[in-house]
Amino acid sequence: MPTPEPIRIVSRDSPMALAQVERVRSELAAAHPGVRTEVVPVRTTGDTWLGDLSQVEGKGAFTKEVDAALLAGEADVAVHCVKDVPADRPLPAGTVFAAFLKRDDVRDALVHPDGLTLDELAPGTRIGTSSVRRVAQLAATHPHLRCVPLRGNANRRLEKLAAGEADALLLAVSGLERIGRGDVISEVLSPEAMMPPIGAGILALQCREGDADLIGAVGALGHPDTHREAAAERMFLHVLQGHCNSPIAGHARVHRTGELSLRACVFTPDGKIRLNAHEWAGRLDPETLGTSVAVALLRQGAREIIDGIPH
């Protein structure tokens, strides 16, 4: 590129978020030798509030302060985990996604101090997680286990596990790998065993829509297949209008043939009802695929399930 002024990159200030920023800085430097970057870390509501997210704007709690810094001109590029960016409403006016980086592992991992697998855990074992998606699926497949609320960044949760606040954890494989803690994983769960959240493993770069040159430069980091997957998943969630207490999972994949598919589920919180839909795009664009899968679940009663969950 390079620009006379450094590109200011804003992100949450957690260790994982800052590790993600380093990936972005590295990829920018590779695409544009000589480019200079600065990190603008911010503390978000979601990082400081360790209670129920529904009491603080749900998942928007992890993005509001980052968006504000971008809109105020305090930064030029924002780095988000797509799973944390609400899909039930548009991006803040004046901003756009400039790139979706190549997707990381979408799977969840079990972390157990003795290296046990999920099927080896004794009845009553306390699984630390605050994810309604994980709680619902565990209730359906392993009802003898007990989920206990546990929030905080991955490092904090590992500390709570060591302190005895839970007997095991469920965490994202990609998150553990980003902070260099893949060594604690005792079992990696397949997407069939634990369906991932919308946007799992995807980092998005957000810019002000008027910064055309910067959008072009950042766009060089984009991964076309990941873009298609993210577009399908986010449109699916947008049409469903899920909230932070509704257990919803979805996984779009670009296959070796180049075809795009989307598998998605809606659960009741106790896991006793699971609605499933799986479609291939064929000639459909990603957004149309996401809409079609959402409509298939709505026809099965997803609206009644989602609206029946307090939030």
TIGU-581568 format. One line per 8 residues: number of its first residue (from 1); for each residue x negated, y negated, z negated of N, C-alpha, C. Coordinates in steps of 0.2 Angstrom, whole numbers. Each point is the difference from the previous one (the first is absolute). Layout:
BEGIN
NUM) X/Y/Z/X/Y/Z/X/Y/Z ~ ... .
//
This chain:
BEGIN
1) -4/6/0/4/-6/0/-5/-6/0 ~ -5/-1/-4/1/-1/-7/3/-7/-1 ~ 3/-1/-6/3/-7/-1/-5/-4/-4 ~ 0/-7/0/-4/-4/-4/1/1/-7 ~ 7/0/-2/2/1/-7/2/7/-1 ~ -2/3/-6/2/7/-2/7/1/0 ~ 2/6/2/7/3/-1/1/1/-7 ~ 5/-3/-3/2/1/-7/5/6/0 .
9) -2/5/-4/5/6/0/3/1/-7 ~ 6/-1/-1/4/0/-6/3/7/-1 ~ -1/3/-7/3/6/-1/1/0/-8 ~ 4/5/-2/0/2/-7/-7/1/-3 ~ -1/-1/-7/-6/0/-2/-2/7/-4 ~ 4/5/2/-2/6/-3/-6/3/3 ~ -3/5/-3/-6/3/3/2/4/7 ~ 6/3/0/1/3/6/2/-5/6 .
17) 3/-6/-2/1/-5/5/-6/-3/2 ~ -5/-1/-4/-6/-3/2/-4/5/4 ~ 0/6/-1/-3/5/4/3/0/7 ~ 7/-1/1/3/-1/6/-2/-6/4 ~ -2/-5/-4/-2/-6/3/-7/1/3 ~ -4/4/-3/-7/1/2/1/4/7 ~ 4/5/0/1/3/7/2/-5/5 ~ 4/-5/-1/2/-5/5/-6/-4/2 .
25) -4/-2/-5/-6/-4/1/-5/4/5 ~ 0/6/-2/-5/4/4/2/1/7 ~ 7/1/1/2/1/7/0/-6/4 ~ 1/-6/-4/0/-7/4/-7/-1/2 ~ -5/2/-5/-7/-1/2/-2/4/6 ~ 3/6/0/-2/5/6/3/-3/7 ~ 6/-2/-1/3/-3/6/-2/-7/2 ~ -2/-4/-4/-3/-6/1/-6/-2/-4 .
33) -6/3/3/-6/-1/-3/-2/-8/-2 ~ -2/-1/-6/-1/-7/-2/6/-3/-3 ~ 5/3/-1/6/-3/-3/-1/-1/-7 ~ 2/-5/-3/0/-1/-8/6/1/-3 ~ 1/3/-6/6/1/-3/-1/-2/-8 ~ 5/-2/-3/1/-1/-7/6/4/-3 ~ -1/2/-6/6/3/-3/4/-5/-5 ~ 6/0/1/4/-4/-5/5/5/-4 .
41) -2/2/-6/4/5/-4/5/-4/-4 ~ 6/3/0/5/-3/-4/3/6/-4 ~ 3/-2/-6/3/4/-4/8/0/1 ~ 3/5/2/7/0/1/4/2/-6 ~ 7/-2/1/5/2/-5/0/8/-1 ~ -1/4/5/0/7/-1/-6/3/-3 ~ -5/-4/0/-6/2/-4/0/-2/-7 ~ 4/-5/-2/0/-2/-7/6/3/-4 .
49) 5/1/4/6/3/-3/0/8/0 ~ 0/3/-5/-1/7/0/7/4/-2 ~ 6/-4/0/6/3/-1/3/2/7 ~ 7/1/-1/4/2/6/-1/-6/6 ~ -2/2/6/-1/-5/5/7/-3/2 ~ 5/3/-1/7/-2/2/1/-7/-4 ~ -3/-1/-5/1/-6/-4/-4/-6/2 ~ -5/1/5/-4/-5/3/-1/0/7 .
57) 6/1/4/1/-1/7/-3/7/3 ~ 0/5/-3/-2/6/3/-7/0/3 ~ -1/3/6/-6/0/3/-3/-6/2 ~ 5/-5/1/-3/-7/2/-4/-3/-5 ~ 0/3/-6/-4/-2/-6/-8/1/2 ~ -1/4/5/-7/1/1/-3/-4/6 ~ 5/-4/3/-2/-4/6/1/-7/-1 ~ 5/-2/-4/2/-7/0/-6/-5/-1 .
65) -4/1/-5/-6/-5/-1/-5/0/6 ~ -1/6/3/-4/0/6/3/-3/6 ~ 6/0/1/4/-3/5/-1/-8/-1 ~ 1/-2/-7/0/-7/-1/-7/-3/1 ~ -5/4/-1/-7/-3/1/-1/-1/8 ~ 3/5/4/-1/-1/7/4/-6/3 ~ 6/0/-3/4/-6/3/-2/-7/-2 ~ -4/0/-6/-2/-6/-3/-7/-2/3 .
73) -2/4/5/-7/-2/3/-6/2/-4 ~ 1/3/-6/-5/2/-4/-4/6/3 ~ 2/4/4/-3/5/4/3/1/7 ~ -4/4/4/2/0/7/3/7/2 ~ -2/5/-4/2/7/2/2/3/-7 ~ 6/4/0/2/3/-6/-1/8/1 ~ -2/4/-5/-1/7/1/6/3/-4 ~ 4/4/3/5/3/-4/0/8/1 .
81) 2/4/-5/2/6/1/7/0/3 ~ 2/3/5/6/0/3/6/2/-4 ~ -2/5/-4/5/3/-5/2/-5/-5 ~ -3/-5/-1/1/-5/-5/4/-6/3 ~ 1/0/7/3/-6/3/7/2/1 ~ 5/-4/-3/7/1/1/2/0/7 ~ 4/6/2/2/0/7/8/-2/0 ~ 3/-1/-5/7/-2/0/1/-7/2 .
89) -5/-4/1/0/-7/1/-6/-2/5 ~ 1/-5/4/-6/-2/4/-6/-2/-4 ~ -6/0/4/-6/-3/-3/2/-8/-2 ~ -4/-3/-4/1/-7/-2/0/-4/7 ~ 4/-5/1/0/-4/6/-6/-3/1 ~ -3/0/6/-6/-3/2/-6/5/0 ~ 2/7/-2/-6/5/0/2/6/4 ~ -5/3/3/1/6/4/-6/5/-2 .
97) 2/6/1/-5/6/0/-5/-1/6 ~ -6/-1/-1/-5/0/6/-3/6/1 ~ 0/5/-4/-3/7/1/2/5/-5 ~ 1/6/2/0/6/-5/-6/4/1 ~ -4/0/-5/-6/4/0/1/8/1 ~ -4/4/3/1/7/1/2/3/-7 ~ 5/4/0/3/3/-6/-5/4/-3 ~ 0/0/-7/-3/5/-4/5/5/-2 .
105) -3/5/-4/4/5/-3/7/-2/-3 ~ 5/3/2/7/-1/-2/2/4/-6 ~ -4/5/-2/2/5/-5/-1/-3/-7 ~ 4/3/-5/-1/-1/-7/-5/6/-3 ~ -3/-2/-5/-4/5/-4/2/1/-7 ~ -1/6/-2/0/1/-8/-6/-1/-3 ~ 0/-3/-5/-7/-1/-4/2/3/-7 ~ -4/6/-1/1/3/-7/-7/1/-2 .
113) -1/-1/-7/-7/0/-3/-3/7/1 ~ 4/5/0/-3/7/1/0/3/7 ~ 2/-4/5/0/2/6/6/4/2 ~ 5/0/-4/6/5/2/4/-3/6 ~ 4/4/3/4/-2/6/7/-1/-3 ~ 4/-3/4/7/-1/-2/4/6/-3 ~ -1/5/4/3/7/-1/-2/3/-7 ~ -6/-2/-2/-3/3/-6/1/-4/-6 .
121) 3/-5/0/2/-4/-6/5/3/-4 ~ -1/0/-7/5/3/-4/6/-4/-1 ~ 6/3/-2/6/-4/-1/-1/-6/-5 ~ 3/-5/1/-1/-6/-4/-6/-4/1 ~ -5/2/5/-5/-4/1/2/-7/2 ~ -3/-5/-2/1/-7/1/-3/-3/6 ~ 3/-2/5/-2/-2/6/0/-8/0 ~ -5/-4/0/0/-7/0/2/-3/7 .
129) 5/-3/1/2/-3/6/6/-5/-1 ~ 0/-5/3/6/-5/0/4/0/7 ~ -2/4/4/3/0/7/6/4/0 ~ 6/-3/1/6/4/1/0/5/5 ~ -4/-1/5/-1/5/6/-3/6/-3 ~ -5/-1/-4/-3/6/-2/4/4/-6 ~ 3/-4/-4/4/2/-5/6/5/3 ~ 3/-3/5/6/4/3/-3/6/3 .
137) -5/0/3/-3/6/4/-2/5/-5 ~ -3/-2/-6/-3/5/-5/6/3/-3 ~ 5/-4/-2/6/2/-3/3/6/4 ~ 0/0/7/3/5/4/-4/6/0 ~ -7/-1/1/-4/6/1/-4/3/-6 ~ 0/-4/-6/-4/2/-6/4/-3/-6 ~ 6/2/-1/5/-3/-5/-3/1/-7 ~ -5/5/-1/-2/1/-6/-6/-4/-3 .
145) -2/-5/5/-5/-5/-2/4/-6/-2 ~ -4/-5/-4/3/-6/-2/-4/-6/2 ~ 4/-4/4/-3/-6/2/0/-6/-5 ~ -6/-3/-1/0/-6/-5/-2/-6/3 ~ 3/-6/-1/-1/-6/3/-8/-2/-1 ~ -3/-1/6/-7/-2/-1/-2/-5/6 ~ -1/-6/-2/-1/-5/5/-7/-3/-1 ~ -2/-4/5/-7/-3/0/-4/2/6 .
153) -6/-3/2/-3/3/5/-3/6/-1 ~ -3/3/5/-3/7/-1/-5/1/-5 ~ -4/-4/-1/-5/0/-5/3/0/-7 ~ 5/-5/-1/3/0/-6/4/6/-2 ~ 3/3/5/4/7/-1/-5/5/-2 ~ -6/0/3/-5/6/-1/-2/-1/-8 ~ 0/-7/-2/-2/-1/-7/5/2/-4 ~ 7/-1/2/5/2/-5/1/8/0 .
161) -2/3/6/0/8/-1/-6/2/-5 ~ -5/-3/1/-6/2/-5/2/-2/-7 ~ 4/-5/-1/2/-1/-7/6/4/-2 ~ 3/5/4/5/4/-2/7/-2/1 ~ 1/-6/3/7/-2/1/4/4/5 ~ -4/4/4/3/5/4/-4/6/1 ~ 2/6/2/-4/6/1/-3/1/7 ~ 3/-4/5/-2/0/7/3/-6/3 .
169) -3/-1/6/3/-6/4/1/2/7 ~ 5/-4/3/1/0/8/-2/-6/2 ~ -5/0/5/-3/-6/3/-1/1/7 ~ 0/-6/4/-2/1/7/-7/2/2 ~ -1/5/4/-6/2/2/-4/-6/3 ~ 3/-4/4/-4/-6/3/-2/-5/-5 ~ 4/-1/-5/-2/-5/-6/-6/3/-4 ~ 0/6/-1/-6/3/-4/-6/0/4 .
177) 1/1/6/-6/0/5/-3/-7/1 ~ 5/-5/0/-3/-7/1/-4/-2/-6 ~ 2/2/-6/-4/-2/-6/-6/5/-2 ~ -1/5/5/-5/5/-1/1/5/-6 ~ 6/2/-1/2/4/-5/4/7/3 ~ -2/2/6/3/6/2/-2/6/-4 ~ -5/-1/-4/-3/6/-4/5/2/-5 ~ 5/-4/-2/5/2/-5/6/4/2 .
185) 0/0/7/6/4/3/0/7/-1 ~ 5/3/-3/0/7/-1/4/4/5 ~ 5/-4/3/4/3/6/2/-6/4 ~ 0/1/7/3/-4/4/6/3/3 ~ 6/-4/-1/6/3/2/2/-2/7 ~ 3/5/4/2/-1/7/5/-5/0 ~ 1/-3/6/6/-5/0/7/4/0 ~ 0/7/1/6/4/-1/1/1/-7 .
193) -5/0/-4/1/2/-7/2/-7/-4 ~ -3/-5/2/1/-7/-3/0/-5/6 ~ 6/-2/2/1/-4/6/-3/-7/-2 ~ -4/-3/4/-3/-7/-2/5/-6/1 ~ -2/-5/-3/4/-6/0/-1/-4/7 ~ 4/-4/2/0/-4/6/-7/-4/0 ~ -3/1/5/-7/-4/1/-6/3/-4 ~ 1/6/-2/-6/3/-4/-6/0/4 .
201) -6/-2/-3/-6/0/3/-2/-5/5 ~ 5/-5/1/-1/-5/5/-2/-7/-3 ~ -5/-3/2/-2/-7/-1/2/-5/5 ~ 4/-5/-1/2/-5/5/-4/-7/-2 ~ -1/-3/6/-3/-7/-1/5/-5/2 ~ 1/-5/-4/6/-5/1/-4/-6/1 ~ 3/-4/5/-3/-7/2/6/-5/0 ~ -2/-6/0/5/-5/2/1/0/7 .
209) 6/-1/3/2/2/7/-3/-6/4 ~ -2/-5/-2/-3/-5/4/-7/0/1 ~ -3/5/-3/-8/1/0/-1/5/6 ~ 1/-2/6/0/4/6/-7/3/0 ~ -6/-4/0/-6/3/1/-2/5/-6 ~ 2/-1/-6/-1/4/-5/4/7/1 ~ 6/-1/2/4/6/1/-3/4/5 ~ -3/-3/6/-3/4/5/-7/3/-3 .
217) -3/-3/-4/-6/3/-3/1/6/-4 ~ 5/-1/-5/2/5/-4/3/6/3 ~ 4/-2/6/3/5/3/-4/6/3 ~ -7/-2/1/-5/5/2/0/6/-5 ~ 2/-1/-6/-1/5/-5/6/5/0 ~ 5/-2/4/6/4/0/0/7/3 ~ 4/5/-2/0/7/2/6/1/3 ~ 1/1/7/6/0/3/5/6/-3 .
225) -3/6/-1/5/5/-2/3/-2/-7 ~ -5/-3/-5/3/-2/-6/5/-5/0 ~ -1/-5/5/5/-5/1/7/3/2 ~ 0/5/4/6/4/2/3/3/-6 ~ -4/3/-4/3/4/-6/3/-5/-5 ~ -4/-5/-1/2/-5/-5/7/-4/2 ~ 0/-1/7/6/-3/2/6/4/0 ~ 0/7/1/5/4/-1/2/1/-7 .
233) -5/1/-5/2/1/-7/3/-7/-3 ~ -2/-5/2/2/-7/-3/7/-1/3 ~ 1/1/6/7/-1/3/5/5/-4 ~ -2/6/-1/4/5/-3/2/-3/-7 ~ -5/-2/-4/2/-3/-7/4/-6/1 ~ -1/-4/5/4/-6/0/7/1/2 ~ 1/5/4/7/2/1/4/3/-6 ~ -4/4/-3/3/3/-6/1/-5/-6 .
241) -4/-6/0/1/-5/-5/-1/4/-7 ~ -5/4/-1/-1/3/-6/-3/-5/-5 ~ 0/1/-7/-2/-4/-5/-6/4/-4 ~ -3/-4/-5/-6/3/-3/2/6/-4 ~ 6/1/-2/2/6/-4/3/6/4 ~ 0/-1/7/3/5/4/-6/5/3 ~ 1/6/-2/-5/5/3/0/1/7 ~ -4/-3/4/0/1/7/-7/1/2 .
249) -1/5/5/-6/2/3/0/0/7 ~ -5/-1/4/0/1/7/-7/0/3 ~ -1/4/5/-7/1/3/1/0/8 ~ -3/-5/3/0/0/7/-7/2/2 ~ 0/4/6/-6/3/2/-1/-1/8 ~ -6/-2/2/-1/0/7/-4/7/1 ~ 3/4/4/-3/7/1/-5/0/5 ~ -4/6/1/-5/0/5/3/-1/7 .
257) 6/1/1/3/-1/7/1/-8/1 ~ 0/-4/-5/1/-7/0/8/-1/-2 ~ 3/5/-1/7/-1/-2/1/-2/-7 ~ 5/-4/-2/1/-2/-7/6/3/-3 ~ -1/3/-6/6/3/-4/0/-4/-6 ~ 6/1/-3/1/-3/-7/5/5/-4 ~ -3/2/-6/4/4/-4/1/-4/-7 ~ 6/0/-2/2/-5/-6/5/4/-4 .
265) 0/-3/-7/4/3/-5/3/-5/-4 ~ 6/1/-3/3/-4/-5/2/5/-6 ~ -2/-2/-6/2/4/-6/4/-3/-5 ~ 3/4/-4/3/-3/-6/-6/0/-5 ~ 0/-4/-5/-5/-1/-5/-2/7/-3 ~ 5/4/-1/-1/7/-4/-2/5/5 ~ -1/-2/7/-2/5/5/5/6/2 ~ 6/-1/-3/5/5/1/3/0/8 .
273) 0/-6/2/2/-1/7/-6/-3/4 ~ -1/3/6/-5/-2/5/3/0/7 ~ 0/-6/3/2/-1/7/-6/0/4 ~ 0/4/5/-6/1/5/2/-2/7 ~ -5/-3/4/1/-2/7/-7/0/3 ~ 0/3/6/-6/0/4/1/0/7 ~ -3/-5/3/1/-1/7/-6/-2/4 ~ 0/1/6/-6/-2/5/2/-6/4 .
281) -5/-4/1/2/-6/4/2/1/7 ~ -3/5/3/2/1/7/-2/-7/4 ~ 5/-3/3/-1/-6/3/2/-6/-4 ~ 1/1/-6/2/-5/-5/-6/-4/-2 ~ 0/-6/-1/-5/-4/-3/0/1/-8 ~ -6/-1/-4/0/2/-7/6/-3/-4 ~ 2/-7/1/5/-3/-3/7/4/1 ~ 1/2/6/6/4/1/0/6/-3 .
289) -6/4/0/0/6/-4/1/-1/-7 ~ -3/-5/-3/2/-1/-7/7/-2/-2 ~ 3/-3/5/7/-2/-1/4/7/1 ~ -1/4/5/3/6/1/0/5/-6 ~ -6/0/-3/-1/5/-6/4/-3/-6 ~ 0/-7/-1/4/-3/-5/7/2/1 ~ 3/-1/6/7/1/1/2/7/-1 ~ -5/5/1/2/7/-1/1/1/-7 .
297) -4/-3/-4/0/1/-8/6/-4/-2 ~ 2/-6/2/6/-3/-2/6/4/2 ~ 0/3/5/6/5/2/0/5/-5 ~ -5/2/-3/0/6/-5/2/-3/-7 ~ 1/-7/-1/1/-2/-7/-5/-4/-3 ~ -5/-2/3/-6/-4/-3/2/-6/-3 ~ 5/-4/3/2/-6/-3/3/1/-6 ~ 4/5/-1/4/1/-7/-6/2/-5 .
305) -5/4/2/-5/1/-5/-4/-6/-2 ~ -2/-4/5/-4/-6/-2/4/-5/-4 ~ 6/-1/2/4/-5/-3/2/2/-7 ~ 0/7/-1/2/2/-7/-5/1/-5 ~ -7/-2/2/-5/0/-5/-1/-7/-3 ~ 0/-1/-6/-1/-7/-3/-6/-3/2 ~ 0/-7/1/-6/-3/1/0/-8/-1 .
//
